[in-house]
């Protein structure tokens, strides 16, 4: 059952697709408590729920820390934070859905476009305290018979998740630093020479002419259409980036059209707001305005017409390097400070001033959106910005490419964006802790509707190591998005750069062998509003040990994934809530299996060994590798798992929008 409660006059987010009538009366489960921290009785209100010792709080989508969110405080305020770590409070997306399991079981969605804080037992271990910035929001409370049931009801409420083309399940290579067609051709050639499967190469901001959206640097990428076709002949899709900010430059059509038609956000004086990102000064399209979305969305045609069929939307929190006003005031203060003998206070003031220039939340109060004629400060709808950029693209793809699926994933998001694209997990680091975080985020993102997702494999910032890359691949073989991406200035991390390239190659081959299964599970999850990745406790709700597991996940109904995420470890502890079959795989041809009894085990896993489990009486289809997804042969799948088990394989053409569970499912028997 879902109940909707309304406080004040909320701003429409379009997160929910079903129009539920508002329930009058008291919100169940929560107390509305006045914190006494402010003089204003309304803004001092908070939602309070008392947690029992064993209660688990799942959810919050893209956030730091574990599967169980207890013990930390999180804020939904979409942030460009390439240096995030354990004590970060906001990442790139806002996914205000929680699922509380323990003494009571319920889900709750705070549909609220502004900043909202979730103190999940941080201040007081037994108190869940939720504080929106103002009291204009809808709250949906969902009860049901199980965790899975509640998530399913929620997912139905927010609408079917975006469906990526099948080629987007292939391996992708990316780096911020491929500066021209030659660099990209070289990457393709290196992969093909070594016969490492590859479906896509990503094009970062360098492909554009002076970082202008919907342009191509003709010198770096002459005859782009032919270049794109040439890549496609090799079975490689080019996937360009699109940024939120539009460069201010006379003669640049996107800029000029935007100014002429009032498509940009306005400043306090009603002029087009100016911020700075990669190209220097930019205007930000007002994606909350339908006309702007239509206009911007149709700009993707510029690249679609050249043969591109996938994009990633970036810097759409939006990231702002500086505003002129802030820069000027900081410069002024720094010039004053430069005359001083900096002591502990003035030195920290100085470093704080410099660090606070970029992505300063204060800047969100200085520009405005036009929502149906109403002038709304950005700070009130901040978390909807990236979502609406992706919506602009998604809606346009339905018009521009009604038959064929276009790959789309975004950095910033809000619930609702999941209907238009996937997301990647933002600018992580080449850290072992971020490998674990990649795993821990999968179920919470699935709860929020984001099924096409994954992290930058190997880590985006800082220098990766070849063992980290190999271990990361051993997780990423299972995630729908499997893209190796890194920042300029870091160690190059294309797989052929490493001495252990052969072991990496075998992991990619395993991925391709698994694609029939992964794609099938992804499609089943999308079409049934279910999760592809689940915490163990979702299936073993009463099992105390399963409820505490933070580093293993179920994938579909057949697999349990158990990656190694610790440097130099040659194995790991696993918990089996029931008997399962361990698979230790070095390559598609070289693996062994062993049935292990329920309980705690230490399993060996040398660096080049992928370890995972097949659940009791289950089997998964396994195919042969191929150089790209198009060449996968699904007619010769064999079953890996328990004798006599069968598998229902969902399989469609992978690129049209004709999805149908009944006509596309067939039984694989051994
Ligand atoms: C942002 C993106 C990253 C990209 C970079 C340059 O940091 O998150 O993926 O490589 O911008 O465009």
Boltz pocket constraint, residues with backbone or C-beta under 6 A from the ligand:
constraints:
  - pocket:
      binder: B
      contacts: [[A, 82], [A, 175], [A, 176], [A, 204], [A, 205], [A, 241], [A, 314], [A, 315], [A, 411], [A, 426], [A, 427], [A, 485], [A, 486], [A, 487]]
      max_distance: 6.0
